Every structure is written in C-alpha cells, then in structure tokens.
Amino acid sequence: MLDIQQIQTDINELPEEAQTLLLDFINLLKKRYSTPEKRAINSGEVPNHQLSTLDILKESELIGCISAEPSLSTDYKEA
C-alpha cells in the first residue's frame, strides 16, 4: 500500500529540477491511462461525442512521432 506521507516527504527532498521531471512524468501517465470519456470530461468536451479514429490518433500523440521513407505507406511490403 502507498504511504502518501512518505511519498510527499521524498518528493520534497528532491531538487526542483527532479520535482519538475516527476510532475511531467505524472502528467504523461495520467494522459496515457485516462479513457476518452475522462479526457473529454477533463477538457470540458461533451462525453457523448463519439471520437473519430483521426481524433483518437491525434490525442495519442503518435502521429508524426517517427520518421520514415515518404513512400512507406505504399511500399511497406518491401520495407
């Protein structure tokens, strides 16, 4: 079980740069493990709105995360 007091003490003992990195990591985890409904509620959107595949991919931040040959979508079998 998590000891919240000990975690708070440990965080307070870290340098400011490490605390900033920890906050960034927590935000990354929250984004990764939240459901589309939770993201919609947190952002103020209407949760009944069905997200398109493109919207889901944009939210995942995977679009543009790698570089590859421009013809990879048509020549993927050769690659």
matplotlib code that plots the C-alpha trace (Angstrom):
import matplotlib.pyplot as plt

x = [0.0, 1.2, 2.4, 1.3, 3.1, 6.4, 6.0, 5.3, 8.5, 10.5, 9.3, 10.0, 13.6, 14.2, 15.8, 13.4, 14.5, 13.7, 10.3, 9.5, 10.5, 8.3, 5.3, 5.9, 6.0, 2.8, 1.0, 2.3, 0.9, -2.4, -2.7, -1.7, -4.1, -7.1, -10.1, -11.5, -14.5, -12.2, -10.2, -13.4, -14.7, -11.4, -11.2, -14.8, -16.0, -19.3, -18.6, -21.4, -19.5, -18.0, -14.4, -13.2, -10.2, -8.2, -9.1, -8.1, -4.8, -4.2, -4.8, -2.4, 0.3, 1.6, 1.1, 4.5, 6.4, 8.7, 10.5, 10.3, 10.5, 7.8, 6.7, 6.4, 2.6, 2.6, 5.9, 5.6, 6.0, 9.4, 10.5]
y = [0.0, 3.5, 5.7, 9.1, 10.9, 9.2, 9.9, 13.6, 13.7, 12.1, 14.5, 17.5, 16.3, 16.2, 19.1, 21.4, 20.0, 16.5, 17.6, 19.2, 15.9, 14.0, 16.2, 15.8, 12.0, 12.1, 14.1, 11.6, 8.7, 10.5, 11.1, 7.6, 5.8, 8.0, 6.9, 9.1, 9.8, 11.1, 13.2, 14.7, 15.5, 17.0, 19.1, 20.3, 18.5, 16.7, 13.0, 11.7, 12.8, 9.8, 10.5, 9.7, 7.5, 10.5, 12.3, 9.3, 9.1, 12.8, 12.5, 9.6, 11.9, 9.1, 11.0, 12.3, 10.6, 8.7, 9.4, 7.0, 6.9, 9.0, 6.0, 3.7, 3.6, 2.2, 0.2, -1.2, -4.8, -4.1, -2.4]
z = [0.0, -0.8, 2.1, 0.8, 3.6, 2.8, -0.9, -0.1, 2.1, -0.6, -3.2, -1.0, -0.6, -4.3, -6.1, -8.0, -11.4, -10.3, -9.0, -12.4, -14.1, -11.7, -12.5, -16.2, -15.7, -13.7, -16.4, -19.0, -17.0, -16.5, -20.2, -21.1, -18.7, -19.0, -21.1, -23.9, -21.6, -18.8, -21.3, -22.6, -19.1, -18.1, -21.2, -20.9, -24.0, -24.2, -23.3, -25.6, -28.7, -30.5, -31.4, -34.9, -35.5, -36.5, -33.3, -31.2, -33.1, -32.6, -28.9, -28.6, -30.0, -32.2, -35.4, -36.5, -33.8, -36.2, -39.4, -42.3, -46.1, -47.7, -49.8, -46.8, -46.9, -50.4, -50.3, -46.8, -48.0, -49.5, -46.3]

ax = plt.figure().add_subplot(projection="3d")
ax.plot(x, y, z, "-o")
ax.set_aspect("equal")
plt.show()
